């Protein structure tokens, strides 16, 4: 399957997804950043699908998925993934989430570990704040739901200035994703991030975990990734010389980092070795 299909969640909303790769291979779920769609992974899906059955989906409020009104919760976003897996008859899968997707990955590692094989948390945080900042963003979307200014602010936080100034071709698809994002869906997702605090509970994650952070990330700081890696038992940390979207900024290195972790021999035991908890890539 290489077209977008839909499932209906337990609370009655449509969730859009795509499957790529051989159905006999292990499943790898890719979860998108806030204000993007499953197409944020277009540049990596081909390489990953050589080894995995790649399942991408539009998070609630994004892309072709429904964008219900009101505040979303991390619990609801996590259960969306569980219900998607259930609908497709997938008992367990590897999970790679970036930014908002990384929040969802933490929730899954805490609350549904039996569904997760290996977990990759990329450019994310267990807690972002203060809440007043997200309240202000939600109010701004309510008063003036024009995504043009929002889009430029996001792009400035996602990519190095040199890429933006050079008009790098990778940026335009992300501008399009931003401009097509539902203000209602973005506001609901802001609320989910505002209310999430997993700083204590991530210590409950027992799945082999890789944390990827960006040395130049101003959204989810490298220190946030360091915190996760220090508190998830046996987690590894890779810091890349990137801003917020390393899968786009350094695609080949990012994909190799992901594959090295997912395909290594004895991944479970080595990922749990405390002495191998930190690795920095310059």
N, C-alpha and C positions, 0 to 999 in steps of 0.2 A: 504494500500500500504506500503510495506517495502522494495522496491527496488528503485534504483536511476532512475529517469526519467528526461526529459529535456523540457525546454521551450526555445523559441527564443526571444531575447530581441529586442527592437525597432531598434537598430543599427545592428542587424543581427548576433548576437553571441549566442551560446548555454549556458544555465545556468542549472546546475545539481541540483536536489532537491530530498528530500525524505519526505514522510508523514508517521507518526506513530500515532496510537491511534484511538479512536472512532470518526468517521466522524461527530457525533452529538455534540461533545464537542467544546468549544471555541478554537480558533486557537492560538497557541503560536509559534512565529517565533524565531528560534535560529540562530544567525549570528556569524560566526567564526572569530577567531583571524587571523592576517596576518601570512602567511606561514603554515597554517593548512587547514584542510578540514572540512566538516560537521561531520566527524567522531571524531572530538575533543569532541563532545557531546555524544558519545556512552555510557559512564558511567552514564549519567544522563537522557537519553531519556526514559528509562523504567519507572522510578519513575514519571517523568513529564507527560508521556502519560497516566497515570492513571487518570489525571485530565483534560488534554488538547489534542487537535489534534495537534501534534508537527510537525511543518514544518521546516526542516533544508535545507540549500542550500550551495553549494560551491560558495563563492564569486568569482566574475570575476577574472581570473588569477590564480585560485586555483583548486585543485582536478580535477574533471571531467568537470568543466566548461571551456569554451574557454579562452585563454590567448592572447588577441590581443596585437599587438605591440603598443608602445607609452605610454605616460603618461595617467593614469586614473585620474578621478576627484571624489570628494565626491558626487557631483551632479549626476554623472553617476552611482556610486555605490548605491546611494539612489534610483534612478529611476529603477535600476535593481530589487529592492525589490518591488516597486510599480507595475512594469510590471509582476513580478512573481505572486503577489496577484491577479492582474487583470486576468491573464491567468487561474488561478485556481478558479475564481469566488468568491474570498474572499474579502468582503467589508472592514473589519477591523479585527485587531488581536492585541494580546499582543506581545511585542517585547523585546527580551533579546539579547543584543550584547556585546561581550567581546573584548576589545582592538580595532582592526580595526572595528569589529562589533559594538562596542560602539560609534565610530565616526559616523557610518551609522545610529545608533539609534538616535543620536543627530540631524543629518540632517533630519530624518523623523519627529522627534518631532517638529522641526522648520518649515519644509516645507510641511508636509503632516499630520498634527495632526488629521484630520478626519479619517485617516486609522489606527490610533494607539489607543488602549484602555489604557493599562498600559505599562509603559516603564521602562526597567531595563538596566542601563548603568554600565557595569562591567569592572573594571581595564582598564579605558580609560582616555582620556584627551580631552579638547577642542582645544588644541594646543600643538604640539610637535616640537621641533626644536633643533638647528637652521637649516634652510634650507640647509646650506652647508654640514651638516652631512648626510642628505639624498642624496644630490648630490653625495657625495663621495661613498655612498653605491651603488647607481645606476651605477656609473662609474666602481666600482669594479666588479659588475655583468657583465658589458659589456666586460671588459677586460679578466676576468677569471670566467666564469659562473659555477665553480665547487661548488656544494652546500655542500660538506662535511664540510669545515671549517665554512661556514655560519650556518650549522645545529648545530654544537657544541657551537657556540657563542649564538645562540638562546636558546638552552637548558639551558645554564648557567644562562641566564636571566629569564627563565621561572620557574625553580624549585630550591628549596633549595639544597645547596651542599650536604647535608646529603642524600637526595633522589638519587642524581646522583651517589655519591660514593658507595651507597649500591646497585646500579643497580636495582632500584625499577622497577617492571614490567610495571608500567604505563608509563614509559619514552620511551620505545622502539617504541610504535606506533607513538609517536610524532616525534621521529627521522626519522621514515619511511616517515611520512608526509612531513617533511622538505626536505628530500633527493629527494622526488618526485615532489617538488614544481617547477614550471616553473620559471627559472630566469627572463624571460621576464614578466611573471605575477607578480613576486615579485617586479621587478623594477617599473612596472606600478603602483602597490599598494603603494610603497614608495613615488612615486610622488603625489598620492592622499593625503597621510598623510602630506607630506611636504607642500602642498599648502592649507591645511585646517586650518582655524582659526575661531572657533565658540565661542570665549571667550565673545563676546558681544551678539551674537544672541541667545545663549542658554536661555537668559532671556525671550525669546518669547515662550518657551515650557510651555504649559498649561496642559499637560497630567499628571496624577499621576505618579510620578517618584521615583524610588529607585536607588541609586548610591551605588555600591559595590566597595570597594578599598582594596588593600593589604597593610598591615602595612610594609611589607618587599619588596614591589614591587620596583624594580629599573628601570623599563621601563616606566610605568605610575605611578608616585609617588602617595602616599596617599594624598599628598597636591593637586594633580590634581583632585582627587575625591572630596576633600573638596571644591575646587573651584566650581566644577559643582553643588554640593549640595547647596552651598551658593547662587548661581546665578539662579538656576531653581526654580521658585516659589513653595514653599511647599515641595521640594524634601527631601527625607530622605537619610541618609548616614549610611552605615554599613561598618566598617573597620574590616577585618578579619586578623588573624595572619598568613598570607600567602605571597607568592611571586606573580607571574603574572597569574597563572592559578589556581585559587581557586576551580574551578569545579573539578579539578583532585587532588589537594593537600588535600582538605578537602571536599570530595564529599557530604557526608551526611549533613554537616552543610550548605554547599552552597545550596543544593537542598531545605533544610528546609527554609533557608532565602528567597529563590525565592518564594516558595509556601506560606509562611506566608504573603508575600506582595500581591501575585496574588489572594489568596483565602480569604483574610480577609473580614469581613462584612463591608460595607460602605467604601471600599477602597478609592473611589474618595474623599470623604469629609475628611477622616482622613489623607490622604496623603497630603492634601492641608493645614493642620494645621501647621502654622509656628512654634508653640511650640514643634512639634514632628519632627523637621527637622534633628536632629542629634542623632544617636545611635551608640555607639562603642562596638564591641564585642571583648573581650580580648582573 
